[in-house]
Structure formats: C-alpha cells, structure tokens
Amino acid sequence: MTETSHGCPVSFDSETGYWRVRDRAAVKAALLRPDEFLPSNALTAVTELSAASLRILQDARFALPPILASNASDSHGAVRRVVTRFFTPAKVAASEERIRELVRDRLALASADLEAHRTVDLVGSVIESPPAALLLEMIGIDIDDLPSPGIPILKRWSRDSLELFWGWPDPQRQRELAKSAADFYRWLIGQVRGDSALERGLFGALHRIGLTQPEICSLGYFLLIAGQETTSQLASIAVLRLLEKPSGWHAIMENPALAAGHVRRILAAESSVPTWRRKAARDTVLDGVAVPAGAELVLDLTGNGGNPDTMDYGLAFGAGIHRCVGAKLAELEARVIVEECTAALPSIRLADSGSAPHWVRLLSFQAPATIVVSRCDADAAQCS
C-alpha cells in the first residue's frame, strides 16, 4: 500500500484510489460523523460494471435508491425505526429456541450424511440455512414464496450479489453475476407487487409509511442479503477457528457458556464484515490527516483493537445512525450454531488438516466457502 505517511492510521492507497482508515478511534470518528463521511458509496460496485452487465440489470429494472445503508437523507431515521421494530431485543431473545430448532434439524441431516459419506461440509449442510430461514420468518416472507429450491436459491442470489458489488469479477463473470442479481430483483418486484405482501410483514410496514415499490425493493435487496449471509459467514469463521484448535471445540462442548466469548473474539478480530466504505462530503480532517472532498474511504471494522470482554467488538457492526439493526440477532445466531455444532458433533476434525479451506474474500465480506469435516478415528489424539 502506498501511504501518505508510513504507519499513518489514515492513509491513501494510490493503487486502489481508496483512503484506508485502520485505527479504531479514527474509524469510529468517521462513522459518527455521517454528515462529513457519507454512506452514499456503501452499495456502489467496487469494480465498474460493464455495459453488458448494466443492460442485464436495466432489463430487470434493477435500482437501488438510497433507503437504509446508503441513505444520508432525513428519511433514513423513519425507515430505520420501522425496520428496527422487526428486530427488537425482545423479538431477538424470543427467537433463540427457533434458531436451535432450525440448527438441530440441519445437524440431524448432516450427521446422517457424515455416517453415509464419511465427510460433510458444515457450511452447506448446517450453517448457511438457519439464518436465512429465520430472517424470512421475522420479516414476514413465506419460504414457499421463494422459487425452487427455496433457501438454496436465496443463498446463491446473496453470494452472487456480494461478488458483483464487492468483488473484482472480470466482464464474463460480471455478466453471470448480473443475471443472478436481475433474477433476484425480479423476484423482489413480484413480491412487492403482490397485495398480500403489502398488507403484512416488513414490506407492508414500509408501504404504510409511504415508500414506493422501487424503494421497498432496494431495502429488501440489501436486507435479505445482509440480514442472513453475513451471519452465516460469521458463524462459519467461528466454527472453522474452533476446528483448527480442537481444544477449543472440546472446551465449548463441555461448557457451552464459552461460545459467547468465542463469537465476540471473532467479531473483534476477523468478522465476516471486516471493512465498510464512506465518502468524504467535503474537505475535512480525520485523525489529524487532511481528507479531500470526494475521497473514497475504506474503514477497518475489525482487527483493530476491539475488546470483546468489554462488549467492544472492534466496531464489527458499525457505529452511529447506520449501526447494523440485526447486530444482536447475528451474535445470537452465531453463538447458537457454535453451541449446537459442538454438542452434536463431539468427535469431528477438518477432513484435510494439511490444506486450508478456500475462503471467499471480497472488499467488505469474508468467510470460508466450505468446512469439510470427518469423524475422528478411534485414536482420540486425532481430535485433541
């Protein structure tokens, strides 16, 4: 990285064109100054979209007007209040048993697959489905409203959209991803057009405060991705790190209360959302460094000194008026997944401990793509 000053917590990278903000105090300051550091670039594609990809999106009437994550206008507060009502502390706490039920159902199938095939991918078989199913329930969308095969298509749409907007796909890959995003958006339009959808759940609540169909689709597009994909990514990182150090797996198996601390340490050190973007509204100063108007900033949300013991997770969920509305739900879901996996699968190990699993690494999202495990042999040392 080419920096304005070596070791400076706020520095310019001439190769990427981004200003990188590493120091947690500077990151927090930027997040708490939304009038100076705008969220307007939060959903802007990292890689400029090709004309062919844009045509695919335009044919689907794809549009992301600023409603929540990228909204710096006065309307943000009213929209956020409506969304937050679906994720109140009481509703999150009441969802714990449902989360456990969803995870246990997946674990039962994974255990059977493990017996039959000797290996199983915990991401695909266990971790990725429960957060998606729960989110749909909480915002009032019936799983049967999804095209076949249901949850798997929502997961594919989500992963493809993250890569399209936060990755570095070449033109051919862009077109493939754009087709997926267009399919997702067409489905959303169909949902929002339906009278029943506008009478119930989150979409209905947004309709009642006057949001237009494109505005509801924009919010739904981002929420249906961020509200579940980042959670399954977080849980995947937490599970993988335990399997890499089996003593930790056994410790949580014996004392599930340790799972909460483990998840918080992941949030502080290497969350599934390690960075986020902001744009300087005018010439300003951040941590003593002059930042010009229009500067594109990448803020390091994790790995910058957060303390999980004091409930400071390295700003993993952001700060200020745009802090993640589902923060507590995500933390709860990741904890429950860790607790249930260690309880149900006491004697497993990474199937190939000699090679690291492939990771998905985008500008603002990261997670292991798979976690393939096998049962330990009779020699207990393999799991120690």
N, C-alpha and C positions, 0 to 999 in steps of 0.2 A: 504494500500500500504506500502510495506517495502522499506524505502528510505535509500539512502546512508547518508543523513543528513536531519533531520526533518525540514520541511519547505523549503528545498532547491528547487530552480526552475528547476534544472536538477537533477533527482534522478532515481535510479534503483529500479525496482519492481521485487523482486526475485520470486514472484508467476507467473508472466506472462513472465518474461525474457526480458521485454521492458525497455528502459530508457525513462522516461516521462519528457517532456520539457513543462513547464506550462507558464513561464514568456514570455510575448510577445516579449521583446527585444532579449531573447535567441532564441525563435522560429524564429524570423526574421533573426537573425545571421546565424542560421543553413540553412535556405532557400537560403540565399545569398552566401553560401559557398558550391556550388554544387560539387566542386572537393573533398571536405572533407566529406560532408554528401550527399551521393549518392541517387538518386531516384530509384535505381535498385530494391528495395523491394516494390515499390509503388503498384504493381499489384500482389504481392505474396499472396497466400491464407493464411489467418490468422490461420485457422485450417488445419493441414496437411491432404491432400486429401488421401482417402483410395485407395487401389489398384483397387477395383471395379470401383470407380469413375474415376480414371485415365484411365482405359481401355475404359470407355464410351467416354471420351474426345479424347483419341487417335484414336478411331474408326472414329471420325469426323475430324481427322487431326487437332485438335484444337492446336493452338500455338499462343503465344503472344510475338514475338520477340520485343525487346525494340525499339520503334519508336518515341513516344512522351512523355507521362507522366513518363515512366520509363527509358527514354533514356538519358544517360550521355555522349554519344559519340559526335564527331564533326558533325555527320549527323543531330543532333537534330535541329540546327538552320535553316537549309534549309527546313526541314519538317514543322517546326513551321511557317515559313514565308508563306508557301503555305496554311496551314490551316487558318492562320490569315486573309488571303485575303477574306475568306468567311464570316468573322465577323468584318469587318471594322466599325469604328464609323458611317460612312455614311450609310452602309447597316443596321446596328442596328437601327439607327434613322428612316430609311425608313420603317422598319418592324412594327412600332407601330400600324398603322391602321389595318394591317393584324392581329396582336395579338388581338386587340379589336374585330375584326370581329369573330375570332375563339372563343374567350371567350363569346361573346354575343350569338353566336349560341348555345353554351353549356348551358348558363344560361336560354335561352328560353325553352329548353327541361327540365332543372331542375325545373323551375317554374311550368311547366305543371305537372311534376311528384309530386311536392310538393302539388299542389292542389288535385291531384288524390289520393295520398297515405299518405298525412299528414306529412311525413318525407322524407328527401332526404340526401344522402351522398354527400357532396360538393367535396370531393376528387375524388371519382369515376365519378360523374356526370359532374363536371365542371373543376376542377383544373388540373387533370393529362393529359388530352388530348391535349390542345393547345400547350404547349411547344414541345411535340413530333411532332405534325403536322408541326409546324413552322421549327423545325430543319431539318426535311426531305426536306422541300421546299428549305431551304437555302443551303443545301449541294447537292441538285440535285437528290434526290431519290423520285420517284413517290410513293405515298401511296398505289396505286394499285399493286406495286411490293411486298408489304408485303403479307404473307399468310393470309387467312381469319382467324379471323375477322378484320385484319388491325391493327390499333393503339393499341387495347387491347392486341394483342399478343406481340407487341414490349414492352409494359409496363410489361407484365408478364415475358418476357425474361430478361428485365432490373432488375426487383426486384429479380428474382431468381439468377441472376449472382452476384448481390451485396451481397446477403446472402451467396452464395457459396464462394466468395473470401474474404468477410469482416465480415462474421458471424461465428457462432460456431455450425454448424449443426452436428448432430450425423451421423453415417455411413449410416443409411437408408435415412435420409433427404438429405445427400450428393448425393446419387445416383439419387434421384429425381431431384435435382438441376442440377446435371451434365448432365442429359438427356435434360433438358431445354437449358442449355448453348450449348450443342452439336447441338441442333436444330437451335439455333440462329447462330452458327458458320457455319453450313451447308448452311443456307440461305445466309450468307455473301459471302461464297465461290461462290455460284451460281451467286450472283450479280457481283462479281469481275471478274468472268469468262466471263460474257457477254460483247461482243464487244461494245455495246451501252453504258454500264456503264463506260467503259474506254475511252469513247470519250466525256463525259460530266461530269459536277459537280466535287465534291471533289475527287472522286475516279479517274476520268480521269486526274485531275491535278497532283495527286500523281503518277500515272502511267507515266506521261510525264517527271517527274524528276528522274525516274528510280527505283521506289520502286517495289518490287516483289509482287506477289499476296498474299503470306502469310503476308508480311509487311503491305499491304493495309488492309487486313482483321484484323490484330492486331489493327491498328489505328481505323478502323471503329468500331470494337467491343467496344473499350473503349469510343470513341466519341459518338456513338449512345446511350450509357448509360449515361455517364456524361453530355452530351450536353442537356439532357432533364429531366432525372429522378431527378437529384439534384435540378433542377429549380422547378419542381412541388412539391418537398419536401419543398423547401424554401417557396414557396407560401402557402403551407398547414400550415406550422408553423405560418406564418404571419396572415393568416385568423383565425386560431384557437385562437391565443392570443387576437385578437380583440373581438372575440365572448365571450371569458372569461371575458372581461371587456367591456360590451356593450356601455359604454360611448364613448370609442374609435371608435367603429363601427359607431356610430351616428356622431361623430366629422368628420370622413373622408367622410361620406355620405354628410355632409353639406359643407365640404371643401376638395375636392379631393387632393389638393396640399399637404395635410398632409400625404398622403400614402407613399411618397418617404422617409420621415423621419422614418416612422414606419418600412419600409423594412430595412433601414440601421441599425436601432436599433436591429432588429432580426439578421442581419448579424454579428453585433458586439457581441451580447450576446449568441446566440444559433443557429447558422447557420445549414443548413442541412448537411454540411461537417464540423463537429466540430474538427476533427483531421486528420493528414496525417502522413505518415511514411517516414523515411530516414534511411540510413545505413552508419555508420562511415567507411570511406575508410581506415583509418589508426588511430593509436593512436593520439588523439588530445585533445583540451581543449575547452569547451563551457561554457561560463559564469563562468569561474574560476573552473569548475569541469573537472577532467580528464575523458575522454571517450575513452574506448579501441577500437582498430580496430575490425570491425565486429559487433559492438553494433547496435542493432535494436532500433531506436528511434520512439516514438510517440509524435508528435508535436501538442499542443493545438492551433488550429487556431482561435477559438472564445472563448468568455467568459474570456478573459484575459486582459481586459482594453482598448479595442478599443474605439475610439471616433467617432461616426457617424457624429457629427457636423463638424468635420474636414476631412471628407471623409476617415477616417481610420476605416475600418470595422473589426478591430481585426484580420487582415490578413485572412479574410474568404476565399479569392480567392487565397491565397498563395502570394508569392513574388519572384522576380528574374526571371530567364530564364524559369521557369516552371509555372509562374503565369497563371491562367485559361484564355484561349483565349476568352471564352464566358462570361466573368465577367459582362460586361455592358449589354449584352443581357439578362442574368439571372436576373439582377436587374430590368431591364425594364419590363420583363415579369411578375415578381412578383408584381411590382407596379401596372401594368395594371390589373392584376387579382384582387388585393385588391380594386382598384378603381371601377371596373365593378361589383364586387360582392356586395359591399356596396350600389352602386346605384340601382342595380336591385332587391336586397333583403333587403329592409329597415327594415322590421319587422320580423326578424327571431331570434331564440335563439338555443342554444345547446339543443338537444332533451331530454337529460338526464343530467341535470346540476349536479346531485348528484354523478356521476361517471366520471372519466377522460377517454378520449378515449384511445384505445390501440395504443401504439407507436411502430414503428419499430426502434430498436436501435442496430446498428452494430458498429464495431470499428471506422469506419470513416463516417458513414451516420446515419441520424436520421430524423424521421418525424412521425406525427400521421398517422396511417394507414387509418382511416376514420374520417370524421367530420359530424356526423349525426345531422341535424337541423330540426326544425319545425317552423311553423309560430306562432307568439305570439298571445295569445288570446286577446279579446277586452281590457282586463286590461293592459294598456300600461306599468304598473310597471314591468311586466314580461320582458320587453326589456330595462329597464332603468338601 
